[in-house]
């Protein structure tokens, strides 16, 4: 029987850590746009802040850093929205997993014993019931 091995995470650069913080925070949804000519662009829309008069623009993120995060498994891409000129993906932080003493991999919310969304115990997940979110993350990892 195969068991998951703990993955060692490579050290992030300060720029990579800031990008991962932006994606994890989910205050502004980050998207990846792949144009028909192959050009890739990560970015998000920064809404206008009436107090400061700043914003109301598209903010691009460094493509090299974002691609490195994706290659390292730190971020995952959501479902594709296909257009004739481009394809757009939602970008999310990958779920962190922890390996238990029995060699089982569990997600971050299961490690705490409570679901982040509902606040309920995650005993049903441990009993073998498959959560659709976990299943989706397993397919994209």
CORVEN-V234703 format. One line per field, one symbol per residue. ss: DSSP state (h for helix, s for strand, l for the rest). phi: phi as a letter, one per 20 degrees, with the letter a starting at -180 (. if undefined). psi: psi as a letter, one per 40 degrees, with the letter a starting at -180 (. if undefined). A space follows every 50 residues. Layout:
# CORVEN-V234703
ss = ???
phi = ???
psi = ???
This chain:
# CORVEN-V234703
ss = lllllllllllllhhhhhhhhhhhhlllllsssssllllsssssssllsl lllsllssssslhhhhhhhhhlllsssssssslllsssssssslllsssl llllssshhhhhlsllllllslhhhhlllllhhhhhhhhhl
phi = .ecfefeeeffefgffffffffffflfcfecdddfgenfdbeabeeffef fdmdombededffffffffffeneccdefedecgeacdcfdcffffdcef feneecfffffencfffdnefefffffofeeffffffffef
psi = hiihihhhhihiiddddddddddddfdhhhihhhideehhhiiihhihhd deeiafihhiihdddddddddeediiiaihhhideihhiihiiihiihhi deeihiiddddeeihddeeiifddddeehhhdddddddde.
